[in-house]
């Protein structure tokens, strides 16, 4: 009889511990949305900024933990990049481009993924 009580307690403890582990795993696997790749500017890929800039669309993406997201996510930092031909890319690093087009947005060159 004593063994059956211990076995019953062990089963009850296992049942109680099971849902707690599952809920913790659900909290860890939160989907933050669609992440994207942000490329370095390349005149060969995106065109010379002096002639093709009007085709680029400035967009705000969100950077957190080394990943860029299209939609805002908790604790993410907004970063302005450009969108053209279904790709996201950083602004050109030419000093002349920055003087003409930055307008205080502060492109995040230091936030590039390795």
DAZIKA-V595773 format. One record per residue. N is the residue number from 1. PHI is phi in whole degrees, 0 to 359 (NA if undefined). PSI is psi in degrees with one decimal (999 if undefined). BURIAL is # if it has 9 or more other C-alpha atoms within 8 Angstrom, else .. Layout:
# DAZIKA-V595773
<<N;PHI;PSI;BURIAL> <N;PHI;PSI;BURIAL>>
This chain:
# DAZIKA-V595773
<<1;NA;-38.5;.> <2;296;-39.3;.> <3;296;-38.2;.> <4;291;-33.4;.> <5;293;-42.2;.> <6;295;-39.9;.> <7;294;-40.0;.> <8;297;-41.4;.> <9;296;-39.9;.> <10;296;-42.2;.> <11;295;-43.9;.> <12;297;-41.7;.> <13;296;-39.5;.> <14;294;-39.8;.> <15;294;-38.9;.> <16;289;-37.0;.> <17;285;-30.1;.> <18;302;-55.3;.> <19;297;-32.7;.> <20;296;-40.1;.> <21;293;-40.6;.> <22;295;-40.9;.> <23;292;-34.5;.> <24;294;-39.4;.> <25;293;-35.7;.> <26;293;-35.4;.> <27;290;-32.1;.> <28;285;-34.8;.> <29;266;61.1;.> <30;274;130.4;.> <31;277;116.6;.> <32;270;1.9;.> <33;106;-172.2;.> <34;283;121.4;.> <35;266;156.7;.> <36;228;165.2;#> <37;259;135.7;.> <38;246;119.0;#> <39;268;161.5;.> <40;285;146.1;.> <41;298;136.8;#> <42;222;121.5;.> <43;298;-29.1;.> <44;293;-35.5;.> <45;272;-40.2;.> <46;248;-1.2;#> <47;87;160.7;#> <48;291;129.5;#> <49;297;-27.0;#> <50;294;-28.8;.> <51;249;-27.7;.> <52;254;0.4;#> <53;303;-34.1;.> <54;294;-18.1;.> <55;275;-16.5;.> <56;278;146.5;#> <57;243;118.7;.> <58;289;133.0;.> <59;225;154.1;.> <60;261;126.1;#> <61;242;171.2;#> <62;236;128.6;#> <63;249;126.8;#> <64;206;134.9;#> <65;52;41.0;.> <66;78;11.4;.> <67;231;142.2;#> <68;257;138.6;#> <69;236;149.3;#> <70;286;-38.3;#> <71;253;156.0;.> <72;298;135.8;#> <73;231;158.2;#> <74;303;138.2;.> <75;64;14.2;.> <76;274;150.0;#> <77;260;128.0;.> <78;289;138.6;#> <79;224;132.5;#> <80;270;124.9;#> <81;229;-177.6;#> <82;246;153.2;#> <83;234;127.6;#> <84;200;134.4;#> <85;54;45.3;.> <86;61;28.1;.> <87;224;147.7;#> <88;258;138.9;#> <89;209;157.1;#> <90;284;158.2;#> <91;294;153.3;#> <92;301;150.9;#> <93;268;0.6;.> <94;302;134.9;.> <95;300;-38.6;.> <96;297;-38.4;.> <97;295;-44.8;#> <98;298;-42.8;#> <99;296;-40.2;.> <100;282;-37.7;.> <101;240;-7.4;.> <102;292;-45.6;#> <103;50;35.3;.> <104;78;6.7;.> <105;286;-25.6;.> <106;65;76.9;.> <107;298;138.5;#> <108;267;71.2;#> <109;298;-33.7;.> <110;284;-3.2;.> <111;258;14.5;.> <112;290;145.5;.> <113;290;142.8;.> <114;293;999;.>>
